[in-house]
Amino acid sequence: MHPWTLYALEVARDRERELQYDWLAAEVRAAQPPKPSRLRRPVALVLAGLSRGTAAAVRRLDDCVADDLGRALAPTE
């Protein structure tokens, strides 16, 4: 056999071995239950509160600007 043929076969075997290892590692990870995160929920609650607060502030500003704009565009007699 030509040396390049042997090299190609060895590379193919290496790739097959790596795929088997990856597949086995994925199977082991899938069998384990996920660990609950102690940080995710509090961070989500903080971000939700921040989002609600900024939404309320924007609504208040929008009302004020809309009133000012309505007064500025109203015809003066």
C-alpha positions in Angstrom: 0.0 0.0 0.0 1.0 3.5 -0.7 2.0 5.6 2.4 -0.6 8.2 1.6 -3.3 5.6 1.6 -2.2 4.4 5.0 -2.1 8.0 6.3 -5.6 8.6 4.9 -7.0 5.5 6.6 -5.4 6.5 9.9 -6.9 10.0 9.7 -10.3 8.4 9.0 -9.9 6.1 12.1 -8.9 9.1 14.2 -11.9 11.1 13.1 -14.2 8.1 13.8 -12.7 7.7 17.2 -13.2 11.4 18.0 -16.8 11.1 16.9 -17.3 8.1 19.1 -15.9 10.0 22.1 -18.0 13.0 21.4 -21.1 10.8 21.1 -20.3 9.0 24.3 -19.7 12.3 26.2 -23.1 13.7 24.8 -24.9 10.5 26.0 -23.4 10.9 29.5 -24.3 14.6 29.7 -27.9 13.8 28.5 -28.3 11.2 31.2 -27.4 13.6 34.0 -30.2 15.9 35.4 -29.5 19.6 34.9 -28.3 21.5 37.9 -30.7 24.2 39.1 -29.2 27.7 39.0 -29.3 29.8 42.1 -28.4 32.9 40.2 -30.7 32.8 37.2 -34.1 33.5 39.0 -32.9 36.4 41.1 -31.2 38.0 38.1 -34.4 37.5 36.0 -36.5 39.1 38.8 -34.1 42.1 39.0 -34.1 42.6 35.2 -37.9 42.3 35.1 -38.3 44.9 37.8 -35.9 47.2 36.0 -37.8 46.7 32.8 -41.1 47.5 34.5 -39.6 50.6 36.1 -38.2 52.0 32.9 -41.5 51.2 31.1 -43.4 53.2 33.7 -40.9 56.1 33.5 -41.2 56.2 29.7 -45.0 56.2 29.9 -44.9 59.1 32.3 -42.5 61.0 30.1 -44.6 60.2 27.0 -47.7 61.6 28.7 -45.8 64.8 29.7 -44.3 65.3 26.3 -47.6 64.6 24.6 -49.3 67.2 26.7 -46.6 69.8 26.0 -46.7 69.0 22.3 -50.5 69.3 22.3 -50.2 72.7 24.0 -47.5 73.9 21.6 -49.5 72.9 18.5 -52.8 74.2 19.7 -53.9 77.3 17.8 -53.7 80.5 19.9 -56.5 83.0 19.6 
